[in-house]
Amino acid sequence: MSGTDLKSPEQLSVNWHQRALDLRPDGRALIDGRRVDAVSGDTFACHSPVDGRLLTQVARGQAADIDAAVRSARAAFEDGRWSKQPPAARKRALQRFAGLILAAQEELALLETLDMGKPIQYSLAVDVPAAARCIAWYGEAIDKLYDEVAPTPATALALITREPMGVVGAIVPWNYPMIMAAWKLGPALAAGNSVVLKPSEKSPLTALRLAELALQAGIPEGVFNVVPGYGHEAGEALALHMDVDAIGFTGSTRVGRRMLGYAGESNLKRVFNELGGKSAFVVFDDHEDLDQAARAVAGAMFFNQGESCNAPSRLLVQDSIADAVIDAVVGQTPRYQPGDPLAPQTTMGALVDEGQLQTVLRYIEAGRSEGANCLIGGARAREASGGYYVEPTVFDGVRNDMTIAREEIFGPVLSVIRFKDEAEAIALANDSSYGLQASVWSSHIDRAHRVARALKAGTVHVNQYDEDDITVPFGGVKQSGNGRDKSLHAFDKYTELKTTWIRLSV
Ligand code: NAD
């Protein structure tokens, strides 16, 4: 996810406040091609973190709703209405789906901003186009993938084919609701699976709308179902379901552990975990442009209010340049002051809810009480709005064993740790239970390569942090998970390899 290529505020002429008042989001589940209430009739309230106001009531899906969705998905898979369509036909439907997402760009962007608090300019210019591109890319890919013939003796032919798994459960978080859903839906649907998506209870609205657009695009009923609800109810029921073949999970490491447990307790379904991070951004004194490094770390850290799994939340900086780099980073913070998410020029919005606000404030307090030095920020902002905002915050004097260096905060809080040499930098960067992403800044190609190789992370950036594309895999090592979203590699998660031996007369 990147903050580049954003539409400028001048290009946004919509009156978002008026549009927000006119919006009537539908919080019912979408199962078997229809909008339905939860079987129990229960709902939960969906409030906006922008100002705390009620957006709508959302169906509180539980085991019975998940079961109905899985049955529908299974029936669709077995009768082949999607799974047996020629790849070129699935491609056309997915491309129509992507086109409809783009056509609904303003509505989806507004829903995303109201539901989870990010600035409208980013919902519009990052989240919606990225979700559409992901769906279109997997659609485009699916009729270009070939299976294999093994190099066996002439007495037999062995075909190695990729087959869809069946019913895929997708469980996603709230920080990039549409993009996370698209990263699961794109490859899973293109490969011919049926999907039951459980969005986060904190941001369910765009997922529900996406399912309507998929139907409109001609993706048959039952192929893509969405059941909103709480993790311990709908999420658990989906992960424990005996007729779900795979779970694509994105979320916290804490819940990722549970996913593995649920699979063990039920049908040993495949589990692919995309989890948290505490990414290191390592700046050496031989980098030729320290201001560029400072801009990059601030931009990536404060984008999406710091609620990014790959946020570079540990800035490791060499002693000799530390003061200069820290000054430059602090100098960037006025660019990221929290503002009204519906105002086109706002660059940092609201945290997702009161709970997340309190979590972030607790971490800030832990940083102070453990002896780190809060250089800037560190407080709630815009309280009178009724929403949940925190100032961009920078701590100096952090040791890698402090809570704010070890735990994922998921808010706009940067911890600066100083190091003396390359060996110490590598040791500090790798001394984390996470391994999602890392970055090394050095103008010496030998050092840049050496350190990039030594860093234990799913993705390492050299002298930048922003590059991102649907063509490259995204995922982590260690407790950041095991799956890979994006790129052709994502098909590995949603297909089974099948071997077929055919005897030949010679
Ligand atoms: P979370 O783990 O609390 O929730 C994620 C999803 O799991 C939600 O839909 C939730 O309802 C569901 N869930 C919660 N408890 C469950 C249970 N017991 N059984 C089944 N489902 C359950 O995470 P979150 O707070 O929504 O999201 C933030 C986390 O997501 C962060 O740790 C962040 O790093 C991670 N994340 C990772 C990536 C990645 O690609 N690696 C991307 C985005 C976010």
Boltz pocket constraint, residues with backbone or C-beta under 6 A from the ligand:
constraints:
  - pocket:
      binder: B
      contacts: [[A, 171], [A, 172], [A, 173], [A, 174], [A, 175], [A, 176], [A, 180], [A, 198], [A, 199], [A, 200], [A, 201], [A, 229], [A, 230], [A, 231], [A, 232], [A, 234], [A, 235], [A, 236], [A, 237], [A, 239], [A, 250], [A, 251], [A, 252], [A, 253], [A, 254], [A, 255], [A, 256], [A, 258], [A, 274], [A, 275], [A, 276], [A, 277], [A, 308], [A, 309], [A, 310], [A, 408], [A, 410], [A, 436], [A, 474], [A, 475], [A, 476], [A, 480], [A, 481], [A, 485]]
      max_distance: 6.0
